[in-house]
Amino acid sequence: MPEWLDNLIPIKAPEPMHEQLAGWRPTRAAAEGLGCRLLADQRIEVAGGVTLSADVYTPRAPGRYPAIVQFAAYTRELHTAGAPTGSNEIGSPPVFTGRGYVQVVVERRGMGRAGGTQNVFLSPEDVDDHEQAIAWAAAQPWCDGRVALFGTSYYGMTQPLVAVRRPPALKAFFCNEICTDYFRHLVQFGGVFNLYFCNLWMGANFTPAMYGLRVPPIVRALLSHVFNSPLQRLWRPLLMKRIDAIYRAFMSKTPVKPVREWYANWMLDGKSRETCVLQSGPSGDLGKIEIPFVVVQNLGYFNLHQFGTYDLFQNAATPADRKWMILAPPRYELPVYAWQLEALAFFDHILYGVDNGYAGQPAVRYWLEGEERYIGAVDFPAAGTAQRRFYLASGGADGARHKLAETPGEGENRWAAVPLGLPVLGGFDEVANQTLEFEMTAERPMTLAGPVSLNLVFSSNEIDSYLVARLGRVAKDGAYSLLSLGAMSPARRRRDPARDTTCEIVHDTSVREPLEPGRPVTLSFSLTPGPTRLQPGDRLRLDVASRLDLLRSDVSHGYVHFDMPGPPYFARNTLHYGPDAYLAVSEALVA
């Protein structure tokens, strides 16, 4: 198609639905108002005589600019249209090009317009191709030889994966919602196959229709005006309320055969790192990264993007004054346009040397629930915090409200574990509670910001079960705010301390140690960090169950939690109280 026709209708940039700067405003920009021009389906030669396809968006003003390369597994046909799809994780090109950057969106081999045969997701071959795409972009006449990376989720996870290779042209990256260990963060989550996420992800993105989808650029541009019109504020809330039904529809789709084969491996055979066809990821090699970066974690994600952000920030060798971490409030966007303005300020500072205030931003900015504002710190957990333990204590009968106490409790309480999706008689919950609830009331102002973990003494009358824990704040007016979630399989409790980070207790889920019915074992596992400010009279609530669907929040509230296929058996589970049964949080010692 002639280039003039591809550019006949300019792509419409969206109005930001949410704040895109973490508590500050840049004072200057490197450039503004440079426009947007598309060079469609550019070919990138990689190993084996294969060519990948890239859509290249450049400023209309002639020149050589830094390139932002984006590499993932998805078709890009609807990305720039603003269509409400979960794989639109690249942002909006006019936002980047207007500010003096070229955006290069690459399709991996075997997908869409790219040539070759695909390998398993995030494969070493993909990383080779990504590295080649970076070198190709740096050598083009529209590029000044410098490359940065930007993107969310898959487009975020590929960034540290290639950054550990140190491509010469790669100067910075900005990633959002990532995993660094694909085995434990993505496939075998808490020792259990991440079934519902994989069903959704694969059903939505890797069907024959997605591989064969072709949308001319002029049509994408036209659609961008439809999807990014003021009517978005009307249809978007309705869409979010129906998102669970939309998810279920995607889960019923049939992906292409290779994807189904990888799915079968992850579900049935890939129960160890050695047998899983998906590589483990860059965790363990992050010390090879020395270039500047920003990593953002949406605090509303659970069994998908959970601990990779903290792993990268803690273990990358980038100097402390050249890396930043943002812990953002729970928000869910379709498509994902978040953080482009923050990324532009970062890139302006690093690549153009603009004195815009970024150098003065604290290394960590975290959203403090309860005060609804960002707090700056030099690290996470911040200096001046200390671990505080709240001991689990019985409040009486199993179904009663129990206590988070200053001193160890005594006795025990039980709950019923019922496998997900199986029918039970009406009124079952009246005779067999499926959750345990613990609370404490704040007597003074209290700020919690840092790792959250549970240490439990647990037994079951089965050989395995599943534990899900949720931490929340109940305001004085009764409003509930979800803060933190965690999960684990008790039979996969073997610790793997060499992989621990400050915020994550890691288990070697390759090892199975079946429970002895009735015999207590000690379990330690992490919940997601959830900074909060409690005022006197607010309550901290801990809920424990064996199914995530009993504790999760609706996507329309900003949280993304996929059901887990647990517990495996009908069982009575028991918590035994004492000095080894406690919730550990990080409390700021200075207000």
N, C-alpha and C positions, 0 to 999 in steps of 0.2 A: 504494500500500500504506500502511495507517495507520502513523503514526510509532511508535506503541507496539509494533507487530509488528516493525518494523525493529530495535527495541532490546530485544526480548524476551530474546535471548541476547547477553550482552556479548562483545565481541571479546576474545580471549585474546592478551595480549602475549607474545612469545617470551622464552625465557631467552637472554641473549646467548651466542652460540657463541664469540665472540672478545672480546678486550679492546676496549672502546669509548672509552677515554681514553688519550691519547698520553703516557703516562709520568707522570701526576699524578692528584690527587684534588681535586675542588672541595670547599670547606669549607662552603658553604651552597647552598641551592636557593631559588628564588623562591616555589615552591609545591610541594605534594606531595599525592597522594591525592585529586585532584579528580574522578576518574572519566571516563567517556567516553559521549557520546551522538551518534547519527548523525542528520543531516538529509540524507536521500537525494535525489539528482537535483534539486538546486537549479539554477535557470535563470539564466544570465548573458547579458544582451543585448549583442551586439557589432555591428559594422558590417554593413550589408546586410539588417537585419532578422533576422539569424541569432541563435539562442540556443545557448550551450554548456551542457553539463551538468557539474555539480560535486557531488561528495559532500563534505559538510561535517561534520567531527567536532569537537564542542565539549566542554568540560568539563561534567559534570552540574551542578556548582555554578553557579547563575546568575551572570552578570557579563559584563563586556566585557574581552576578552583580545586580545593580539597574534595575528595570523593568519599561518600558514605556508602560502603558496600554492605549488602544485606543478603544472607544466604540461609535458605531453609528448605524444607521438604515439600512445600505446598505449591500448587498452582497459584500464579499471581494474577490471574485473569480479572478477578473482581476486587483486588486489593485497593486500587486507587479509585474505584467507583464509590467507596464509602458504604458498600453493602454490609448489612449487619451479620457478618460471618466471623466465627471465632479465629480463623486463620489470618485475618487482616491485622497484622502485628508490626507493620512497617512505618506507620504514620502517614502523613499526607505530603506528597512531593512538593507542592508549591510553598509549603512552610519552609522546607530546607533550601530549595533553589532560590527563593526570593531573598534569602539571607547569605547567598554566596557559597553554596555547596552543591555538588553533583550527587544525585541519589542513584545508586546502581542496584537494581533488584534482580537477583540471579535465581534461576530455576535449576535445581540439582539434576544430575543426569537421570534420564528415564522419566522425568516428570514434564508434562505439558509440551512446550516447544523445544525442550532440550533433547539432545541425542543420547544414545547409549542405553544401557540397562542399569536400573537402580540396584543398589546394594541396601543392606539393612540401614535403618535410620542412624544418623550420626556416626557413620562408619569411618574408619581411617581414610578410605578412598574419598569420602565426602570432604574430609579435612584437607586432603591433597588438592582437591578441586577448589575449595574455598581459598586456599593459599594462592593457587594459580589465578583465581579471579581478582584477588587483591593486587597481585603483580600486574595483571592485564590492565586494571583500572588505572594504576599509577603511571602506566606508559602511554595512555591515550592523550590526544591533543587537547582535550578539554580539562585535563587534570594537571595540577602543579606537582605531582609526584608523591603527594601525601594522602594517606587513606585512614579513615576512621570507620567504626562500626556502630550501628544503632539497631535496636529492635527489642521486642518483647517475646517471652516464652521461647519457642524454638529459635526464633531469630536472636534471642538473647543467649541461649545455651551454646550456640555455635561460636560465640565470641571468645570466651576464655579457652574453648577447645582449640581454636586456631591461634590465639594469642600466646599460648605456651610454646608455639613453634617459632615465635619471634620473626615474622615476616618483615623484611627491611622497610617496606613502605608503610607498615602499620604504625601509627603514631598515637592512637587513643581509641577507647571504646566506651560505650554507654549502654549497659544492659539492664533489662527490667524483668523481674520474676524468672529466676533461673534455677536450674538444678546443676550441681557439679559432680554428683555421683549418681549416674542414671539407674544403677541397680537398686540402690536403697531409696532414692528420692522419687523414682518414677515407676519402676516395674514391681519390685517386691516391697511395697510400702508397709513399714511396720511388720515385715515378715509375711505379708499377705499380698497376693497378686492384685494389682490396682485395676480390677475388672471393669468397673463402671466408667472410669476415665478412659481406659483403652477402647471400650465399646464406642463411646462418644467420639473420641478423637479420630479413630480409624474410620468409623462409619461416616463421619462428616467430611473427611478430607481425602480419602484414598479409594473412592469408588471409581469404576471405569468412567463415569460421567465427569469426574474431576480431572482425570488424566487427559480426557479428550476435549475438555472445555476450551472454546476459543471465542473470545469477546474482542472485537476490533477496538483499538484505542479510542476512536471517535465515539463509540457507544459507551465505553467506560466513562469518558469525560461527560457525556450527556447524563449518565446515571448519577455521577457525582453531584450534579446540580439538583437532582431529585432527592437523593438521600441526605444531602447537606442543606436542604432548604429549611426555612423556619418551621415547617411542618414536623421536623424531627422531634421537636419538643412535645408534640402531641402523640406521635406513634411510638416513640421510644419507651415511655413508661408502660404502655400497653404491651409492647414486646417483652419487656423485662418481667412482667407478671406472668407471661406465658412461656418463659424460658425453659422451665422444667419439661413442659409438654414438647417443646421443640427439641430438647435434648433427647427425649425418649424416641422421637421420630428418627433422629440421626442414628441412634443406637440400633435401629432395626435394619439399617442399610447393609449391603454386602460389599466389602472392599475387594480389591483385586487379589488374585491368589497369592502372590508373594507376601503381601501384607498379612493375609490370614495365616500363612505359614509362620511368620514371625510371631504373630499373636499366639498361636498354638505353642510355640516354644516358650514364650514368656509365661503362659498359663500352666503348662504341663511339665516342661522339662527344665526351664531356666530357673531352678530353685537355688542355684549357686552362681557365683560370678563365673565359674569355669564352664557351666553348661548354658548360660544365657548368651544368646547370639548378639545382644546389645553390649557394646563396650562399656566399661565402667565410667568413663568420662575423665575430665581433667583433674578431679580431686586427687591430691597427692603430688601433682606436678605444678600446682599453682605458684610455687616459689620461682618458677621460670619466668613469670610475668613481671616485667619491670616498667612498662609504659603506663601513663596516666589512665585512670578509668573512673567511672561512676557506676555504682550498682544500686538499683532500687528494688525494694521489696514491698509489695502490696500486702499489708497486714491482714487482709481478708482471705488469703489463700491458705488451703490446708494441705490435702494429700496430693500435691502436685509441685508447686513452687513453695518450698518451706524453709529449707536450711542452706541452700546453695549460696545465697547472698552473704551469709555470715562466714561461710567457708572461704569464699573468694576474698572478702575484705580482710579476714584475719591472716590468710596464708600467702597472698600474693606478695612478691618482693618489691612492688612499687613503693617508692619513698612515701612516708606518712603524709607529707604535705602535697602529694600528687594523686591521692586516691580519696574517694568520698563514698559514703553509704547513706542512703535515704530510706527510712522506714515510713511508708506512706499510709494514709488512712485506708480502710477497706472500701474499695470501689471496683465495680466491674463494668467494663466498656466493650461494646461491640459496635463498630470496629475499635481497635486500640489506638487512639490518638494521643494518649497521655505522654507527657514528659518531653515532647519535642522542644518546647521553649527552654526548659532546663538544659536539655542536651545542647541546644544552640549556644546558650551562654557558656557552657563548659567547652565546647569546641572553639568558640570565639577566643576564649582565654588561652587554650592550649595551642591551637593551630594558627591563629592570627595574632596572638599576643596582646589581645585587647584588655586594657585595664577596666574591667566591667564590674569588679567586686567579687568575682568567683574565688580569687586567691584568698580572700578573707572569710569565705564560708567555712564553718567548722567541719571537721572530717566526718562527723555523724550528725544527721538531723533526723530526729524521730518524732512521730506524731504522738502526742500525749492525749489519750482519750480521757475525757473528764474535764480537760481544760480546752480541748479542741484547738490546739496550736502546736507548732513545731518547737522542739527544744534542741539546742546545739550541745555537742559533746566532742571530746577528742577521741573517744573510743566507745565501744559498746561491749559489755556494760560500762557505763560512765564511771570515771573516778569518783570516789565518794559514795559508792554503793556497796552494800554488803548483803550476803545471803541471809534470808530470814526464813525460819521454818514455822509452819503452822501444822500442828499435829492433828491427824484425823481422830475424832473421838465420837463415840456412839451417843445418839440422842434418844435411844430407847428401841422401839420396834423397828424392823427393817425399813418400813415405809415412812418412818418419821423423818423430820429434818435433823440432820446430824451436825456436828460441830467441827470447826477449825479452831484448835485451841493452842494456848501458849505452852502447855505441858502435855506429855504423852497421855493418850487415852488408854482405856482397858476394854476388853471384850471383843466382840465381832459383830458384823452385820452382813446379810446375804442379799443377793439379787438373782433374778432369773435370766439366763442367757437363752434366747430363742433365735434360731437361724433366720436370716433376712428373707422375707418373702413367703414364709410358711404360715398357714392359717392357724389361729388359736380360737378357742371358744370365747364368746362374748363374756365380758366380766373377768377375764383372766387376770388383768392387772390388779384387781381388788384382792386377789388371793396370792399373787406372786409378782411383786414389784420388779420392774426391769431396769430401774435406775436407783442409785443412791445419791443423796443430796447433802452437801456439807456447806456451812456458812459461818462467817465471822462478821461482826459489826465493827467498823472503824471507830475508835474513840478519839482519834486525833487525825489531822491531815497526814496522808501517806502517799508517797509516790513510788510506784513499782516500775522499773525500767531495766530489763536485762533477762537473762535466762530464766526459764520456768521449767521445773521438773517435778516428777512424782516418784517417791520411794514408797513402795507398798509391800506388805506381807500378804500374799494371795494364795488361796487354795480353791480347788474345784473338785466336783465329783466326776469329772471327765479328764481325758488325757491332754486336752488343749481347749482354749477358748479364745476370746478376743477382748481387749480392754480399750475403751475409748474414754478419754477424760476431757472435760470442757471447763474452762475457767471464765467467769464473767463478773461484771460489776452490776449490782442492783442499787440504783440511786434511791435517795430518800423518798422520792415520789413513786417508787415501784418500777420505774423504767429499767429494762434489762439491756446491757451492752455486752456482747460477746467479745472476749479478749483473746482467747488462746485455746488451742486444741492439740491433743496428742493421742497416739495409739500404739499398741504393740500386741504381738502374739506371745502369750506366756511360754509356749514351748520353744520359742526362738529368743530366749532371754540371754544367751551367751554374749557377754560384752566384747567389744572390739575397740579397746581404748586407744589403739594407735591411730584410729580414724576420728576420734572425738574432736570437736571444736568447743569453743567457749559456750556456744548455745545449743550444741547437739550431743546427746549421749548416743553412741553408735553401737548397734548389735551386729554380731555375725549371724545373720539369719540363714546362712548356709547350714548351720548346725541346728539339728532338732533334738530337743531334750524333753520328751513327753512328760507331762505331769504324772505324779502318783496320786490318784484320787484321794482327797482328804489331807494330803501332806502339804503344808505351807512352803512357799518359796518366796524369796525376796526379788522384787522387780524394780528396776529403775529405768525411767524413760522420760524423754523431753516433750514438752509442749511448746508450741510456737511462742516466741516472745510477744508480749502484748502490753506495751507501756500504758499505764493508767494513773490517774490521780483520784484517790479516794478522800472524800470529805467526811467529817464526823457524822455518823448515822448511815453512811453508805455501807453496803454489805459486799463482801467478796464471796462468791459462790463457786463451789467445785461440784460438778456432776460427774458421776462415773456410771458407765453402762457397758454393754457388749456390742452395741450397734450404733454406727454413726448416724443413721437416719433418725434415731431418737434424740439426738443432740444437735444436729446441724441447723444452720440458719438458711433462709431462702436466698437464692441468688439475687433477687430484686433488692435485697438489703445491702448488697455490696460484697457478700461472701460467696466463695466458690468452694464447695465441698462435694466431692463425689462419694456416693455410697460405697461401702466396702463389703466384700462377700464373707462376712463373718457375723457371728461365731460359727464354727463348723458343727457344733453339737448342741442339743438341748442339755442344759446343765444348771446346777446351783453353784454360783460363785460366792466366795466369802472373802471379805477383808478382815484381817486380824490387826487389832490396834496395839500400840506400844511405841517404844522409842524409834522403831524403824519404819513407821507409817506416817509420812509427812509430805506436805506440799512445800517445795523450796522456791522462793521468789527472790528477786533482787530489789532491795529497798534503798532509795536514795537517802543518805543520812543527813543531807542538807536540803532544805526545801528550795 
